[in-house]
């Protein structure tokens, strides 16, 4: 169970590194326009670029926090800190689903929920 929990939490971290890349370095691409459901012209505006870079940075912090909890923190505290970062992602996914797009709960929330449950059970 521990291996499955670690793998799933790592996949969630990888997903958030991808989101970091998309929002910070590729926010005005066709991929971003499709992912966020907005016109590419809007994504090219400096204000939106700044907002996306900020969001991307936060997603990167979540990913680094997960990896830190999994591989750096002493074993006695690892599960609790991992669950904290997964809970942050779950809350963000719920909020994003309520305010931006219902798909966020599936794309970002579901993997984090599965990882949270696996870590809890491990």
C-alpha positions as a printed Julia matrix, in Angstrom:
122×3 Matrix{Float64}:
   0.0    0.0     0.0
   2.89   2.36    0.81
   4.33   1.99   -2.68
   0.98   2.72   -4.32
   0.53   5.78   -2.08
   3.99   7.09   -2.94
   3.5    6.51   -6.67
   0.12   8.25   -6.67
   1.41  11.22   -4.68
   4.36  11.49   -7.1
   1.94  11.48  -10.04
   0.01  14.34   -8.4
   3.31  16.22   -7.98
   4.17  15.61  -11.64
   0.75  16.9   -12.68
   1.37  20.1   -10.73
   4.82  20.52  -12.27
   3.1   20.24  -15.66
   0.59  22.9   -14.6
   3.51  25.09  -13.47
   5.11  24.7   -16.9
   1.85  25.39  -18.73
   0.95  28.47  -16.68
   4.41  30.0   -16.26
   6.15  29.2   -19.53
   3.46  28.26  -22.07
   0.41  30.24  -20.99
  -0.24  31.82  -24.39
  -0.22  28.54  -26.32
  -3.04  26.72  -28.07
  -2.72  24.0   -25.41
  -3.33  26.54  -22.63
  -6.23  28.14  -24.5
  -7.86  24.73  -24.86
  -7.09  23.68  -21.28
  -8.46  26.88  -19.76
 -11.26  27.41  -22.27
 -10.32  30.99  -23.14
  -9.27  32.66  -26.39
  -5.54  32.63  -27.07
  -5.61  36.42  -27.59
  -6.72  36.87  -23.98
  -3.86  34.66  -22.79
  -1.37  36.96  -24.53
  -2.3   40.03  -22.48
   0.3   41.05  -19.9
  -2.22  41.05  -17.05
  -3.31  37.48  -17.76
   0.3   36.4   -18.21
   1.11  37.78  -14.75
  -1.88  36.03  -13.18
  -0.99  32.72  -14.82
   2.65  32.94  -13.75
   1.49  33.49  -10.18
  -0.86  30.5   -10.34
   1.88  28.38  -11.88
   4.26  29.28   -9.09
   1.73  28.15   -6.48
   1.24  24.85   -8.31
   5.01  24.41   -8.26
   5.07  25.0    -4.5
   2.44  22.29   -4.05
   4.46  19.85   -6.16
   7.7   20.59   -4.32
   5.88  20.31   -0.99
   4.62  16.86   -1.89
   8.06  15.66   -2.95
   9.62  17.22    0.15
   7.08  15.42    2.35
   7.64  12.11    0.57
  11.42  12.06    0.32
  12.98  14.58    2.73
  10.8   14.76    5.83
  11.5   12.08    8.47
   9.22   9.05    8.12
   7.35   9.81   11.33
   5.97  13.06    9.85
   5.92  12.18    6.15
   2.34  10.89    5.9
   0.87  13.85    7.77
   2.69  16.44    5.7
   1.92  14.58    2.47
  -1.76  14.54    3.42
  -1.6   18.27    4.21
  -0.33  19.12    0.71
  -2.83  16.74   -0.89
  -5.61  18.38    1.14
  -4.47  21.8    -0.12
  -4.75  20.49   -3.69
  -8.19  19.0    -2.99
  -9.47  22.28   -1.53
  -8.06  24.21   -4.51
  -9.73  21.73   -6.89
 -13.08  22.11   -5.12
 -12.82  25.9    -5.28
 -11.7   25.83   -8.91
 -14.52  23.48   -9.78
 -17.06  25.78   -8.14
 -15.69  28.99   -9.66
 -13.96  28.15  -12.95
 -14.7   24.74  -14.46
 -16.37  21.59  -13.18
 -13.63  19.51  -14.84
 -11.02  20.73  -12.33
 -12.44  18.44   -9.65
 -11.8   15.46  -11.92
  -8.49  16.5   -13.48
  -6.79  17.85  -10.35
  -9.01  16.8    -7.46
  -9.57  13.12   -8.19
  -5.88  12.13   -8.36
  -5.23  14.05   -5.13
  -8.22  12.4    -3.42
  -7.01   8.95   -4.47
  -3.48   9.74   -3.26
  -4.85  11.12    0.02
  -6.83   7.93    0.66
  -3.85   5.72   -0.22
  -1.53   7.68    2.08
  -4.11   7.53    4.86
  -4.47   3.76    4.48
  -0.73   3.09    4.2
